[in-house]
Amino acid sequence: MSEVGGGGGEVLGPPWSATVRRGVDGALVVGGVDVRRLARTHGTPVYVLDEVDLRARARGLRTTLEAAFAPVGAEVDVYYAAKAFLCVAVARWVHSEGLAVDTATGGELGVALFAGVPAGRIGLHGNNKSDDEIARALDAGVGRIVIDAADEVDRIADAVALRQRGPVDVMVRVTTGVHAGGHEYISTSHEDQKFGLSVVADPAVGGGRAALDSPAVAVMRAVLARPELRLLGIHSHIGSQILDPGGFVAALGKVLAVRAALATTTGVLVDEVDLGGGFGIAYLPGDVALDFERIAKDLAAAAGDTAAALGTPLPRFSFEPGRAIVGPAGLTLYEVGTVKPVRLADGSVRTYVSVDGGMSDNIRPALYQADYHAVLASRPGAAETVPARVVGKHCESGDIVVRDVQLPADIRRGDLLAVAATGAYGRSMASSYNLVPRPGVVAVAEGASRELVRRETDADLLALDLG
Ligand code: LLP
């Protein structure tokens, strides 16, 4: 049996990362490393990140957006959204590919800084920033803080004053009323949710004149009134796992209109517009990911037309993709345990394949009814397939990893199973439910693997328990 990972077949293609293929004897190979070797070296379950793929996506997004906006004369900056998954190595990779890093908590900020990302290339978000998080961001000298609520204006400005610093760049996060995203919990710009400030006029304010009487513009004016702050721009993030490009274009138009209105009344035309992240990816074979080239060109064209119609020069643009960079670059490798045929009410049989992880390493199926794709990874398996459900080892029936998938009929205990596209919001949302230690994260590239985040152990869990 060869495990060198050389030779072998064609790459599998989406939803797998770019280097995933079947090796000569039919086992999966990722980054040139046979999954059996990964399991032996690092154990299972394990998150596997394809470094070449991740870097290519980061670089590709940046260059695609830059190229699309160049003809209309606008510069572009891409922030990697750390919440999708951050560790020191990933922070370094995205930084070396020319991306900045978007953080939403002190924890994410701390990892980005520790990794050596220059503070000026880090942004801080958060709908409930603590005083400590604001202080850490200011002391580090982050490039921008995104204001999410009215009281943050004075809280941040006072903290700047205390430090006797020059003005700090801030953006104001707005909600445009555009609904988008794969699930209600991850669409973030409709009215009845906690993020941002509405650009829709508040009837309780003034005469209700369009955007100028909106909570968003009120906060922008408050920023302009504080000399410790510089209003760098307007931020709009409309949701996550968005596959329909229309929402981005609609939000862009609204943000540019607010920017122009603010300029008319205050004389201040802000430099930057951030359109957030949310670019959708393929999770299942046949899924079509958002076409970046298309959306980048559409956005650039719409930006050019809208700015011309409004009579304002274009701002620079920034984006904050997380999932689109790290999601497809990751897979999770599990070992199969119990295999149980279950007779369904209609008389058919579903094969329940239990793996050695579950909702603690991927909460997305339970939380968002997210669908994933899996294959038998350690061998080709029988040609005949059976309808299967991949489940975890946790004590609830909602502990589903892959709801519906055809797997080889001879799948059995000891096989390795790979689940595609788990790089985003897998490890970053992992828990140690049932006191199952969280898996480690391993990078693969050019035939070698290296642990980026150590697997948690029972001892780690006990170390927090003070008895
Ligand atoms: N920027 C802001 C301000 C955000 O709130 C988010 C995601 C992003 C950027 C990155 O979005 P992405 O490009 O990754 O879609 N846990 C959910 C996703 C929550 C997204 C929250 N905000 C999931 O597993 O689907």
Boltz pocket constraint, residues with backbone or C-beta under 6 A from the ligand:
constraints:
  - pocket:
      binder: B
      contacts: [[A, 81], [A, 83], [A, 84], [A, 102], [A, 125], [A, 185], [A, 186], [A, 188], [A, 237], [A, 239], [A, 240], [A, 241], [A, 276], [A, 277], [A, 278], [A, 279], [A, 320], [A, 321], [A, 322], [A, 323], [A, 324], [A, 364], [A, 368], [A, 424], [A, 425], [A, 429]]
      max_distance: 6.0
